[in-house]
Amino acid sequence: MAAVPQVRIPATYIRGGTSKGVFFRLEDLPERAQVPGPARDSLLLRVIGSPDPYGKQTDGMGGATSSTSKTVILSRSAQPDHDVDYLFGQVSIDAAFVDWSGNCGNLSASVGPFAILSGLVDPSKIPENGTAVIRIWQANIKKTIVAHVPITDGVPQETGDFELDGVTFPAAEVQLAFMDPAEEDEGAMFPTGNVVDELEVPEVGTFKVTLINAGIPTIFLNAEDIGYKGTELQDDINSDPEALARFETIRAHGAIKMGLIKDVSEAVTRQHTPKVAYVAPPASYQASSGKQIDAADIDLLVRALSMGKLHHAMMGTAAVSIGTAAVIPGTLVNLAAGGGDRDAVVFGHPSGTLRVGAQAELDGNEWTVKQVTMSRSQRILMEGFVRVPGDSF
């Protein structure tokens, strides 16, 4: 068998929020991977080390979790009044596919800094010291994200004292605003037109749910309806195959009710969306780090699953959904937080707490959300080249 040389591709490995991913400039990808299609997907799968039947991604850059099996492609924006186009690919761990159906809210925090350092942003927008306001076009969902990137001595600041639960070390704070996060089609924020629905799941049960398209399509359930308290940590759920199977069945049927798929069999090729999460009123618990979370310091509890497993903290896009649903009276999220009007929510997740703000308005009979805001941190971990076998894409 003839040896095939490896291809060397410029890449940067970055932590954004509670996720990690491999970042590329579009122009640095091999020509056949610069356009959507099988070549691009095959390349990214090989970079990350998927599909891996062992579930470890040992022969790639992935970290064997949904939070660390991610890729990002950036280019100068083709959209008016935007600086950079951001395309996100969620790479399956054990199957040969890349899910392009949604955004990664956590990695969104790294897009602005990487774009600046990669020469994709007009230098006139970058102060010597201060804050660079970067307008990002999220190409997967066709939405705008505004990143407020701290700048020191002309480059993005990465170190600092901002602490983000789920991340071990402090870093610089990046403020994000997700603009008009709901779907633009009439009534699409709530695809059924209701803030609460009954979801019938054959052989599992019938549940109250809030189905919402904001940030990322999400199915919210009440914790008590599915036998949980809302204080569970990862191992409580992820060590129970039957529980994971139930959640996946609920997710598949919720996706049908949301109009995202037509048959449950399609859910296996759409693992990234929708998310499924459950909520509960405030309660004290010990986070996975050992930190004590006091019920008095939070508005509600939320646990969310990503790519078939309970997330160790909270996906950024799911946090957008939580913030949106929390400020709209009558949703399960709003009711778990005590109901009524609000413009922000602090929720407890397995690693700690997170505050999300939202601006919602009632326009006739339809709710609209102008923006959802939160703070994350980010840091470049490694930069240089990633190598893949030349015959792998």
C-alpha positions in Angstrom: 0.0 0.0 0.0 1.4 3.4 -1.0 1.9 5.9 1.7 -0.3 9.0 1.5 1.3 12.2 2.8 -0.6 14.4 5.3 -2.0 17.8 4.4 -1.1 20.7 6.6 -3.9 23.2 7.2 -3.6 26.5 9.2 -5.8 26.2 12.3 -6.3 27.5 15.8 -7.6 25.6 18.8 -9.7 27.8 21.0 -11.8 27.6 24.2 -15.0 29.7 23.9 -17.2 29.7 27.0 -17.5 26.1 28.1 -16.7 24.7 24.7 -13.6 24.1 22.6 -13.3 24.0 18.9 -10.9 24.0 15.9 -11.1 27.4 14.0 -10.3 27.9 10.4 -10.2 30.8 8.0 -12.2 29.8 4.9 -9.4 30.8 2.6 -7.0 28.5 4.4 -9.0 25.4 3.8 -8.1 23.1 0.8 -10.0 24.4 -2.3 -12.4 21.5 -2.4 -13.3 22.1 1.2 -14.0 25.8 0.8 -17.5 25.0 -0.4 -20.2 23.0 1.5 -20.4 19.3 0.7 -18.9 15.9 1.3 -15.3 17.0 1.0 -15.7 19.7 3.7 -17.6 17.3 6.0 -15.0 14.5 5.5 -12.2 16.9 6.3 -13.7 18.2 9.5 -14.6 14.7 10.6 -10.9 13.6 10.2 -9.7 16.8 11.9 -11.8 16.0 15.0 -11.2 12.3 14.9 -14.7 11.0 14.0 -16.5 8.7 13.5 -14.9 6.9 16.5 -16.6 3.6 17.6 -14.5 3.9 20.8 -16.1 7.3 21.6 -12.7 8.8 22.5 -11.6 10.8 19.3 -8.0 9.7 20.1 -6.9 10.2 16.5 -8.1 13.8 16.2 -8.6 17.1 18.0 -11.9 16.3 19.5 -12.3 15.8 23.3 -15.0 13.0 23.2 -17.8 15.3 24.4 -20.3 17.4 22.5 -18.7 20.5 24.0 -15.3 19.6 22.5 -16.3 18.1 19.1 -16.7 21.4 17.3 -15.4 23.3 14.2 -15.7 26.9 13.1 -15.1 28.4 9.7 -14.7 32.2 9.4 -14.5 34.6 6.5 -14.9 38.3 5.8 -18.5 39.1 5.8 -20.5 39.1 2.6 -23.4 40.8 4.6 -23.9 44.6 4.8 -22.8 46.2 8.1 -21.2 43.0 9.4 -17.5 42.2 9.9 -17.3 38.4 9.8 -19.3 35.4 8.6 -19.3 32.6 11.2 -20.2 29.0 10.2 -20.4 26.4 12.9 -20.1 22.6 12.4 -21.1 20.2 15.3 -19.2 17.0 14.6 -20.7 13.8 15.7 -18.5 11.6 17.9 -19.5 8.1 16.8 -21.2 8.7 13.4 -19.9 10.1 10.1 -21.8 13.4 9.9 -21.4 17.1 10.7 -24.5 18.9 11.9 -24.9 22.4 10.4 -28.4 23.0 11.7 -27.5 25.4 14.5 -25.1 27.8 16.2 -22.7 27.4 19.2 -23.3 30.2 21.6 -20.2 29.4 23.6 -17.8 29.5 20.7 -19.5 32.7 19.6 -17.3 34.4 22.2 -14.2 33.4 20.3 -15.3 34.6 16.9 -14.6 38.3 17.3 -11.1 37.8 18.9 -10.1 35.2 16.2 -11.4 37.4 13.4 -9.4 40.3 14.7 -6.2 38.3 15.0 -6.7 36.7 11.6 -7.0 40.0 9.8 -10.7 39.6 8.9 -11.7 42.8 10.6 -11.0 46.3 9.4 -8.1 47.7 11.5 -10.0 51.0 11.9 -12.5 49.2 14.1 -9.8 48.1 16.6 -8.8 50.6 19.3 -5.4 50.5 20.8 -7.1 50.1 24.2 -10.8 49.7 24.9 -13.5 47.6 23.3 -13.9 46.5 19.7 -17.5 46.0 18.7 -17.6 43.2 16.2 -20.8 42.5 14.2 -20.9 38.7 13.4 -23.2 37.1 10.8 -24.1 33.7 12.1 -24.4 31.8 8.8 -26.1 28.7 10.1 -29.2 30.5 11.5 -28.8 33.8 9.6 -28.7 35.9 12.7 -26.6 38.8 14.0 -24.4 38.5 17.1 -22.6 41.6 18.4 -19.4 40.8 20.4 -17.8 43.4 22.7 -14.1 42.3 22.6 -11.7 43.9 25.2 -8.6 45.2 23.5 -5.2 45.8 25.2 -2.3 47.2 23.2 -4.1 46.7 19.9 -4.9 43.0 20.4 -7.7 41.0 22.0 -7.3 40.7 25.8 -7.6 37.1 26.9 -6.5 37.1 30.5 -8.5 38.7 33.3 -10.6 38.1 36.4 -14.0 37.2 34.9 -15.1 33.9 36.2 -17.4 31.6 34.3 -18.9 28.6 36.0 -17.9 25.5 34.1 -14.5 27.0 33.3 -11.6 26.3 35.7 -9.6 29.6 35.3 -10.6 33.2 35.1 -10.2 35.2 31.8 -11.2 38.4 30.1 -15.0 39.0 29.7 -16.5 39.1 26.3 -20.1 40.4 26.2 -22.4 39.0 23.6 -25.7 40.3 22.3 -27.8 37.8 20.2 -29.9 40.1 18.1 -33.5 39.1 17.2 -32.8 35.5 18.2 -36.2 34.1 17.3 -37.1 32.8 13.8 -38.3 35.5 11.5 -41.3 33.6 10.1 -44.6 34.6 11.6 -45.3 32.7 14.7 -42.1 30.7 14.4 -40.7 31.6 17.9 -43.5 29.3 19.2 -43.9 27.0 16.2 -47.3 25.7 17.4 -48.5 29.2 18.4 -48.7 28.2 22.0 -46.4 29.0 24.9 -47.3 25.6 26.4 -48.3 22.4 24.6 -49.1 18.8 25.4 -46.5 16.5 23.8 -47.5 12.9 23.4 -44.6 10.5 23.3 -45.6 6.9 22.5 -44.6 4.4 25.2 -43.1 7.2 27.3 -46.0 9.6 28.3 -47.7 12.9 27.7 -45.9 16.0 28.9 -46.4 19.7 29.2 -43.7 21.4 27.0 -42.6 24.8 25.8 -41.4 24.6 22.2 -39.4 27.6 21.3 -37.1 28.7 18.4 -34.8 31.3 19.9 -31.0 31.0 19.8 -31.6 27.3 19.1 -34.7 25.2 18.8 -35.4 23.9 22.3 -37.9 21.6 24.0 -38.5 22.6 27.7 -40.1 20.2 30.1 -40.9 20.3 33.9 -38.4 18.3 35.9 -41.0 16.8 38.2 -43.0 15.5 35.2 -40.1 13.3 34.1 -39.1 12.2 37.6 -36.3 14.7 38.3 -35.6 17.5 40.8 -33.5 19.8 38.6 -30.5 19.5 40.8 -29.0 16.5 38.9 -25.3 16.5 37.8 -23.9 14.8 34.7 -23.4 11.3 36.1 -27.0 11.2 37.4 -28.3 11.2 33.8 -25.4 10.1 31.6 -24.8 6.9 33.6 -28.4 5.8 32.9 -28.8 4.5 29.3 -32.6 4.2 29.7 -32.9 7.8 30.8 -30.8 9.0 27.8 -33.0 6.9 25.5 -36.2 8.4 26.9 -34.8 11.9 26.4 -33.9 11.1 22.8 -37.4 9.8 22.2 -38.9 12.9 23.7 -36.5 15.0 21.6 -37.4 13.2 18.4 -41.2 13.6 18.9 -40.7 17.2 20.0 -38.8 17.9 16.8 -41.8 16.6 14.8 -44.2 18.8 16.7 -41.9 21.8 16.0 -41.9 21.0 12.3 -38.1 20.3 12.2 -38.4 16.7 11.0 -41.3 14.6 9.6 -40.4 11.2 11.1 -38.6 10.1 14.3 -36.0 8.3 12.1 -34.7 11.6 10.9 -33.6 12.7 14.4 -30.5 10.5 14.3 -29.1 12.8 11.5 -30.1 16.0 13.4 -28.5 15.5 16.7 -27.5 19.2 17.3 -31.1 20.5 17.2 -33.5 20.7 18.8 -32.1 20.7 22.3 -34.1 19.2 25.2 -34.0 20.7 28.6 -36.0 20.5 31.9 -36.7 23.2 34.5 -37.6 23.4 38.2 -38.1 26.1 40.8 -35.0 27.2 42.8 -33.4 24.7 45.1 -29.9 24.5 46.8 -27.4 22.0 45.5 -23.7 21.3 45.2 -22.3 22.0 41.7 -19.9 19.6 40.0 -17.0 21.7 41.2 -18.0 21.4 44.8 -19.3 24.9 44.9 -22.5 25.3 46.9 -25.4 27.0 45.0 -28.0 28.7 47.3 -31.6 28.6 46.2 -31.8 32.3 47.2 -29.2 33.2 44.5 -31.0 31.8 41.5 -34.4 32.2 39.9 -34.7 28.6 38.6 -32.9 25.3 37.8 -32.2 24.2 34.3 -30.6 21.0 33.0 -30.0 20.6 29.2 -28.9 17.8 27.0 -26.6 18.2 24.0 -25.8 15.5 21.5 -27.5 12.9 23.6 -25.8 13.7 27.0 -26.5 16.0 29.9 -24.3 19.1 29.4 -21.7 19.8 32.1 -22.7 23.4 32.2 -25.0 25.1 29.7 -24.8 25.6 26.0 -24.7 29.2 25.0 -27.5 28.9 22.5 -29.7 27.1 25.0 -29.0 30.0 27.4 -30.5 32.3 24.8 -33.5 30.1 24.7 -33.7 30.1 28.5 -33.4 33.9 28.6 -36.0 34.4 25.9 -38.5 31.9 27.4 -38.0 33.3 30.9 -39.2 36.8 30.0 -42.3 35.6 28.2 -45.2 35.0 30.7 -46.7 31.6 30.8 -43.8 29.5 29.4 -42.6 26.6 31.6 -39.3 28.5 32.1 -41.1 31.7 33.2 -43.4 29.7 35.5 -40.4 27.8 37.1 -38.8 31.2 37.8 -42.0 32.4 39.6 -43.9 33.8 36.7 -44.6 37.4 35.8 -42.7 40.1 34.0 -38.9 40.2 34.1 -35.9 41.3 31.9 -33.3 38.8 33.1 -32.9 35.5 34.8 -30.2 33.7 36.8 -30.4 30.0 36.5 -28.6 27.1 38.1 -26.9 24.5 35.9 -24.6 21.5 36.8 -21.5 23.7 37.0 -22.9 26.7 38.7 -25.0 29.7 37.7 -25.5 32.0 34.7 -27.3 35.3 34.2 -29.0 36.0 30.9 -30.8 39.2 30.0 -33.5 39.6 27.4 -35.7 42.3 25.9 -39.2 41.0 24.9 -42.2 42.9 23.5 -45.7 41.8 22.8 -46.6 43.0 19.3 -50.3 42.3 18.9 -50.7 38.6 19.7 -47.1 37.8 19.0 -44.0 38.0 21.3 -40.8 39.4 19.8 -37.4 39.4 21.4 -35.0 42.1 20.3 -31.9 40.8 21.9 -30.5 38.4 24.5 -27.3 39.2 26.3 -24.8 37.3 28.3 -21.1 37.3 29.1 -18.6 34.6 28.3 -14.8 34.3 28.2 -12.4 32.8 25.6 -8.8 31.9 25.2 -6.6 30.6 22.4 -5.1 27.3 23.4 -2.9 26.5 20.4 -2.2 27.9 17.0 -0.4 26.6 14.0 -1.4 23.8 11.7 -3.6 20.7 11.9 -2.7 17.7 9.8 -4.9 15.1 8.1 -4.2 12.3 5.7 -4.4 13.5 2.1 -6.9 10.9 1.1 -9.4 11.5 4.0 -11.5 14.2 2.2 
